[in-house]
Amino acid sequence: MVPSKRQSILIIDDNQQRKMALSSRLRMQGYTIDIATGGFHSIHLIEKNHYNLVLIIDDMEDMAAHETIGLIRACKSSSATPVIVLRSSGQELENDVLNIINRESPAVVAPWQDEFRSVLRQINSHIA
Protein backbone atom coordinates (compact mmCIF):
# COMPACT_ATOMS: atom_id res chain seq x y z
CA MET A 1 0.00 0.00 0.00
CA VAL A 2 1.49 3.32 -1.07
CA PRO A 3 0.70 6.24 1.26
CA SER A 4 -1.67 8.79 -0.29
CA LYS A 5 0.80 11.56 0.53
CA ARG A 6 4.44 11.32 1.58
CA GLN A 7 4.44 10.35 5.24
CA SER A 8 7.62 10.88 7.24
CA ILE A 9 8.97 8.16 9.53
CA LEU A 10 11.90 8.36 11.92
CA ILE A 11 13.75 5.07 12.49
CA ILE A 12 15.79 4.91 15.69
CA ASP A 13 18.34 2.11 15.68
CA ASP A 14 22.07 1.81 16.29
CA ASN A 15 22.51 -1.29 14.12
CA GLN A 16 23.67 -0.11 10.68
CA GLN A 17 22.66 -3.18 8.68
CA ARG A 18 19.22 -3.49 10.27
CA LYS A 19 18.27 0.18 9.90
CA MET A 20 19.42 0.28 6.26
CA ALA A 21 17.35 -2.81 5.42
CA LEU A 22 14.25 -1.45 7.16
CA SER A 23 14.60 2.05 5.70
CA SER A 24 15.03 0.66 2.18
CA ARG A 25 11.91 -1.46 2.46
CA LEU A 26 9.87 1.47 3.79
CA ARG A 27 11.14 3.83 1.08
CA MET A 28 10.01 1.26 -1.50
CA GLN A 29 6.55 1.57 0.07
CA GLY A 30 6.57 5.35 -0.54
CA TYR A 31 7.54 6.67 2.90
CA THR A 32 10.07 9.42 3.56
CA ILE A 33 12.62 8.09 6.04
CA ASP A 34 15.06 9.73 8.46
CA ILE A 35 17.42 7.61 10.51
CA ALA A 36 18.68 8.30 14.03
CA THR A 37 21.73 6.44 15.31
CA GLY A 38 20.33 6.24 18.83
CA GLY A 39 18.08 7.84 21.41
CA PHE A 40 20.02 11.08 21.83
CA HIS A 41 20.29 11.62 18.08
CA SER A 42 16.56 10.97 17.71
CA ILE A 43 15.65 13.75 20.14
CA HIS A 44 17.79 16.19 18.13
CA LEU A 45 15.99 15.19 14.91
CA ILE A 46 12.53 15.32 16.52
CA GLU A 47 13.18 18.86 17.78
CA LYS A 48 14.03 19.96 14.21
CA ASN A 49 11.59 17.93 12.06
CA HIS A 50 8.01 16.71 11.95
CA TYR A 51 7.41 12.94 11.81
CA ASN A 52 4.15 11.11 11.26
CA LEU A 53 5.50 8.05 13.08
CA VAL A 54 8.56 6.90 15.04
CA LEU A 55 9.98 3.36 14.90
CA ILE A 56 12.28 2.35 17.76
CA ILE A 57 14.35 -0.83 17.86
CA ASP A 58 14.37 -1.76 21.54
CA ASP A 59 18.01 -2.82 21.95
CA MET A 60 19.86 0.49 21.51
CA GLU A 61 23.01 0.98 23.55
CA ASP A 62 22.91 4.73 24.24
CA MET A 63 19.38 4.99 25.67
CA ALA A 64 16.68 2.52 26.65
CA ALA A 65 13.49 2.47 24.58
CA HIS A 66 11.35 3.65 27.50
CA GLU A 67 13.64 6.64 28.07
CA THR A 68 13.54 7.53 24.38
CA ILE A 69 9.73 7.31 24.35
CA GLY A 70 9.54 9.52 27.43
CA LEU A 71 11.71 12.19 25.81
CA ILE A 72 9.72 12.00 22.57
CA ARG A 73 6.51 12.54 24.54
CA ALA A 74 8.10 15.52 26.34
CA CYS A 75 8.66 17.34 23.03
CA LYS A 76 5.54 19.39 22.34
CA SER A 77 5.81 18.92 18.59
CA SER A 78 5.85 15.12 18.91
CA SER A 79 3.79 14.41 22.02
CA ALA A 80 1.00 12.81 19.95
CA THR A 81 3.24 11.14 17.35
CA PRO A 82 2.61 7.39 17.16
CA VAL A 83 5.56 5.28 18.33
CA ILE A 84 6.10 1.66 17.35
CA VAL A 85 8.67 -0.35 19.31
CA LEU A 86 10.17 -3.15 17.26
CA ARG A 87 11.48 -6.01 19.33
CA SER A 88 14.82 -7.50 18.34
CA SER A 89 14.76 -11.12 17.33
CA GLY A 90 14.53 -13.44 20.32
CA GLN A 91 14.35 -10.68 22.93
CA GLU A 92 11.57 -10.03 25.40
CA LEU A 93 10.63 -6.46 26.26
CA GLU A 94 11.56 -5.37 29.77
CA ASN A 95 8.80 -4.50 32.25
CA ASP A 96 9.64 -0.77 32.25
CA VAL A 97 9.28 -0.68 28.46
CA LEU A 98 5.95 -2.48 28.69
CA ASN A 99 4.74 0.01 31.32
CA ILE A 100 5.63 2.97 29.09
CA ILE A 101 4.01 1.27 26.11
CA ASN A 102 0.81 0.62 28.03
CA ARG A 103 0.71 4.22 29.30
CA GLU A 104 1.65 5.89 26.00
CA SER A 105 -0.06 3.27 23.80
CA PRO A 106 2.36 2.80 20.93
CA ALA A 107 2.20 -0.54 19.18
CA VAL A 108 4.64 -3.37 19.77
CA VAL A 109 5.61 -5.59 16.88
CA ALA A 110 7.60 -8.81 17.32
CA PRO A 111 10.68 -9.38 15.25
CA TRP A 112 10.47 -7.24 12.17
CA GLN A 113 12.99 -9.30 10.20
CA ASP A 114 10.52 -12.13 10.03
CA GLU A 115 7.34 -10.08 9.86
CA PHE A 116 7.82 -6.99 7.70
CA ARG A 117 4.22 -7.22 6.50
CA SER A 118 3.04 -7.06 10.10
CA VAL A 119 5.20 -3.98 10.72
CA LEU A 120 3.85 -2.38 7.56
CA ARG A 121 0.25 -3.06 8.65
CA GLN A 122 0.98 -1.42 12.03
CA ILE A 123 2.52 1.61 10.31
CA ASN A 124 -0.39 1.95 7.90
CA SER A 125 -2.92 1.67 10.72
CA HIS A 126 -1.25 4.50 12.65
CA ILE A 127 -0.63 7.00 9.87
CA ALA A 128 -3.02 6.12 7.04
C-alpha positions as CSV (number, residue, x, y, z in Angstrom):
1,M,0.0,0.0,0.0
2,V,1.5,3.3,-1.1
3,P,0.7,6.2,1.3
4,S,-1.7,8.8,-0.3
5,K,0.8,11.6,0.5
6,R,4.4,11.3,1.6
7,Q,4.4,10.3,5.2
8,S,7.6,10.9,7.2
9,I,9.0,8.2,9.5
10,L,11.9,8.4,11.9
11,I,13.7,5.1,12.5
12,I,15.8,4.9,15.7
13,D,18.3,2.1,15.7
14,D,22.1,1.8,16.3
15,N,22.5,-1.3,14.1
16,Q,23.7,-0.1,10.7
17,Q,22.7,-3.2,8.7
18,R,19.2,-3.5,10.3
19,K,18.3,0.2,9.9
20,M,19.4,0.3,6.3
21,A,17.3,-2.8,5.4
22,L,14.3,-1.5,7.2
23,S,14.6,2.0,5.7
24,S,15.0,0.7,2.2
25,R,11.9,-1.5,2.5
26,L,9.9,1.5,3.8
27,R,11.1,3.8,1.1
28,M,10.0,1.3,-1.5
29,Q,6.5,1.6,0.1
30,G,6.6,5.3,-0.5
31,Y,7.5,6.7,2.9
32,T,10.1,9.4,3.6
33,I,12.6,8.1,6.0
34,D,15.1,9.7,8.5
35,I,17.4,7.6,10.5
36,A,18.7,8.3,14.0
37,T,21.7,6.4,15.3
38,G,20.3,6.2,18.8
39,G,18.1,7.8,21.4
40,F,20.0,11.1,21.8
41,H,20.3,11.6,18.1
42,S,16.6,11.0,17.7
43,I,15.7,13.8,20.1
44,H,17.8,16.2,18.1
45,L,16.0,15.2,14.9
46,I,12.5,15.3,16.5
47,E,13.2,18.9,17.8
48,K,14.0,20.0,14.2
49,N,11.6,17.9,12.1
50,H,8.0,16.7,11.9
51,Y,7.4,12.9,11.8
52,N,4.1,11.1,11.3
53,L,5.5,8.0,13.1
54,V,8.6,6.9,15.0
55,L,10.0,3.4,14.9
56,I,12.3,2.3,17.8
57,I,14.4,-0.8,17.9
58,D,14.4,-1.8,21.5
59,D,18.0,-2.8,22.0
60,M,19.9,0.5,21.5
61,E,23.0,1.0,23.5
62,D,22.9,4.7,24.2
63,M,19.4,5.0,25.7
64,A,16.7,2.5,26.7
65,A,13.5,2.5,24.6
66,H,11.3,3.6,27.5
67,E,13.6,6.6,28.1
68,T,13.5,7.5,24.4
69,I,9.7,7.3,24.4
70,G,9.5,9.5,27.4
71,L,11.7,12.2,25.8
72,I,9.7,12.0,22.6
73,R,6.5,12.5,24.5
74,A,8.1,15.5,26.3
75,C,8.7,17.3,23.0
76,K,5.5,19.4,22.3
77,S,5.8,18.9,18.6
78,S,5.8,15.1,18.9
79,S,3.8,14.4,22.0
80,A,1.0,12.8,20.0
81,T,3.2,11.1,17.4
82,P,2.6,7.4,17.2
83,V,5.6,5.3,18.3
84,I,6.1,1.7,17.4
85,V,8.7,-0.4,19.3
86,L,10.2,-3.2,17.3
87,R,11.5,-6.0,19.3
88,S,14.8,-7.5,18.3
89,S,14.8,-11.1,17.3
90,G,14.5,-13.4,20.3
91,Q,14.3,-10.7,22.9
92,E,11.6,-10.0,25.4
93,L,10.6,-6.5,26.3
94,E,11.6,-5.4,29.8
95,N,8.8,-4.5,32.3
96,D,9.6,-0.8,32.3
97,V,9.3,-0.7,28.5
98,L,5.9,-2.5,28.7
99,N,4.7,0.0,31.3
100,I,5.6,3.0,29.1
101,I,4.0,1.3,26.1
102,N,0.8,0.6,28.0
103,R,0.7,4.2,29.3
104,E,1.6,5.9,26.0
105,S,-0.1,3.3,23.8
106,P,2.4,2.8,20.9
107,A,2.2,-0.5,19.2
108,V,4.6,-3.4,19.8
109,V,5.6,-5.6,16.9
110,A,7.6,-8.8,17.3
111,P,10.7,-9.4,15.3
112,W,10.5,-7.2,12.2
113,Q,13.0,-9.3,10.2
114,D,10.5,-12.1,10.0
115,E,7.3,-10.1,9.9
116,F,7.8,-7.0,7.7
117,R,4.2,-7.2,6.5
118,S,3.0,-7.1,10.1
119,V,5.2,-4.0,10.7
120,L,3.8,-2.4,7.6
121,R,0.3,-3.1,8.7
122,Q,1.0,-1.4,12.0
123,I,2.5,1.6,10.3
124,N,-0.4,1.9,7.9
125,S,-2.9,1.7,10.7
126,H,-1.3,4.5,12.7
127,I,-0.6,7.0,9.9
128,A,-3.0,6.1,7.0
